Amino acid sequence: METTCFENRELSWLRFNERVLEEAEDERVPLCERLTFLSIFQSNLDEFFMVRIGSLHDQMLLDKEARENKTGMTPGEQIDAALIRIRELCHRRDQAYAALLERLEEEGVTIVNFRAISPESEAYMEAMFRRDFVPLLSTYIVGKKQTFPFLKNKEIYAVAVLNTKQEKQKIGIVPCGDGVFPRLVAVPDRTGCFMLAEELILHYLPLLFPGYRVVSKTLARITRNADIDADIIYDEDLNYRDHMAEVVRLRQKLCPVRMELSRQIDEDIISRLCGQLKLDMNRVYEYDSPVDVSFLFQIEDRLRSHAELFYAPRHPQATPDLDMNRPLLDQIAQKDVLLHYPYHSIRPFLRMLTEAAHDPSVVSIKMTLYRLARDSKIVEALVEAAENGKQVDVLVELKARFDEANNIEWSRRLERAGCHVIYGVDKLKVHSKLCLITRKLESGVQYITQIGTGNYNEKTSRLYTDLSYLTARREIGEEVSQVFHALTLGETVDHMTHLLVAPHCLQDKLLDMIEGEIGKAQTGAGGYIRLKLNSLTDKTLMDKLIEASQAGVKIDMIVRGICCLRGGVPGKTENIRVISVVGRFLEHSRIYIFGRGKDARHYIASADWMTRNTLRRVEVATPILDDGLKARIEEIFDIIWRDNVQAREQQPDGSYRRRMPGAEQALSSQNWLYDDAYRRASERQQ
């Protein structure tokens, strides 16, 4: 059956998060980095419930019999399958947490409960609780005359089953004060010994409910649906920015999709809680570990002086292709440049923007902004340019999920400085990474263009692997100018000669290039495709890749996250190989290579091969036209493909098997690429 070639999107994502969890379990990874991976596993799972389970929940309400186009599963079947898998992963998470606590004790940091402290310490903790906690805590009792309180998304609550003298059972709820109390409360007389604030509150619940007997108690954390469609609820009478601020507010009140408990309590109480929250019982998870492990970052901070518990320090290097002592705009006018983050510093790009803000020949700067750093140097450069009289047009995508509030504030600042701010295209997200600097020279108009695979974010440029292409090629600049012109009019381009631009001229051109490789294979010329993506879910493109595999085209894919296509299925995808690399840096760059040798076509892109990217967003892929940069793209792909430390190979059943060096020399692609960046920077300085 054809469906054996496909993996369900949600289950494939859970396989990805399992690979993140593997890093927390891996004893080869430094201890504090393992803590980080465990925290990432949790935050990933939070978002999965908020977005994916939330979306499936909404689909069930619209049409519970609808089936997705890859495995034919209904929304309910997908939720049920995902919840079973999540329980397995959370059991492993509990085991990983316990193992990490043991290792932390060896380093002098201990997390305890009241069973592990002395009577003297307990007396101190009670006095401190009465003095510092009780005045700041709120208490709620749920009964016939008391309504059930609103439980905020991802906050922790102490929940108690209460009996009165008349044995009437009620539920007591206490918010554990998100941000009000430090999560780690020091235990006296034991250096490095801590108790979680919510465990302290839970222990002393009897003090908060005098006159009641606490029968059982637990800590609870609610996750709410965050999948709210900003376009569907759009009110044309509202300013669009104000509308998006309202979307952010509404998201906090959407229906619960999960409840997490820190310990078991009576099933009838869970049933009552679920009834109040309108939540299915199968969405309740009981853990042996804390319901929120974000406090692990605070432990890491306490251990910063122990260098051996962290990855060895690495710092982005200067690209050898640019001389920071000379004007960068003039250098880029002479040759194409490729920056590779985090191995290269983002400073040349920031410097280029600052130069443009002051260069008398620069007439305008146009830019798309999707996610920005909290303290954005890029916005500062754009503001400076506007204040210097340049025409600055900025498309700020306010629908960047969970970054809406940040982007709203930046858009206000840009407008105050005199920038022309637009908010995208109706019903489409603008996800492309474009910057166009236009200069008026004696020789005519000159374009300096930057096209990237990742966001204009100084923080993530040190954590994510991304590519940034700088060029003065007129054919590229003219087409980027057309893209910006269309966006300014609230439209999208429908024809490009060089660029691939979604939603109208990306997927069809990719299909044409795959077809070209099929033609080569059929004539004995050996078709070959190499792809590096974050996710692969577009069934139209996957069907074409299956056709290419059956025609004999060799296809190598590096897919970090979701991959709904299974390679190695006999008669279908046996010419397709898939690996995933999960390590210190998040693999975020997208590379498309069609063919071999001098006729190969190389692209970098903002777009994954997901239907939302190819048909429902404005995305841009640019060809790499310089022979030296083409060779560099191939080298990057080849090094990652050969990774045998952080890479996992996909199996025909959709599972992944970790590569191990064995007799081969160990090759961590991320370490190799950083070593190479250091070497090239050193050679440039000599």
Buried (B, 14 or more C-beta within 10 A) or exposed (E): EEEBBBBBBBBBBBBBBBBBBBBBBBEEBBBBBBBBBBBBBBBBBBBBBBBBBBBBBBBBEEEEEEEBEBBEBBBBBBBEBBBEBBEEBBEBBBEBBEBBBEBBEEBEBBBBEBEEBEEEBEEBBBEBBEEEBEEEBEBBBBBEEEEBBEBBBBBBBBBBBBEEEEEEBBBBBBBBBEEEBEBBBBBEEBEBBBBBBBBBBBBBBEBBBEEBEBBEBBBBBBBBBBBBEBEEEBEEEEEBBEBBBBBBEEBEEBEBBBBBBBEEBEEEBBEBBBEBBEBBEEBBBBBEBBBBBEBBEEBBEBBEEBEEBBBEEBEBBBBBBBEEEEEBBEBBBEBBBBBBBBBBBBBBBBBBBBBBBEBEEBBBBBBBBBBBBEEBBBBBBBBBBBEBEBBBBBBBBBBBBEBBEBBBBBBEBBBEBBBBBBBBBEEBBBBBBBBBBBBEEEEEEBBBBBBBBBBBBBBBBBBBBBBBBBBBBEBBBBBBBBBBEBBEEEEBBEEBEBBBBBBBBBBEBBBEBBBBBBEBBEEEEEBBBBBBBBBBBBBBBBBBBBBBBBBBBBBBBBBBBBBBBBBBBEEBBBBBBBBBBBBBBBBBBBBBBBBBEEEBBBBBBBBBBBBBBBBBBBBBBBBBBBEEBBEBBBEBBEBBBBBBBBBBBBEBEBEBEBBEEEEEEEBBBBBBBBEBBBEBBEEBEE
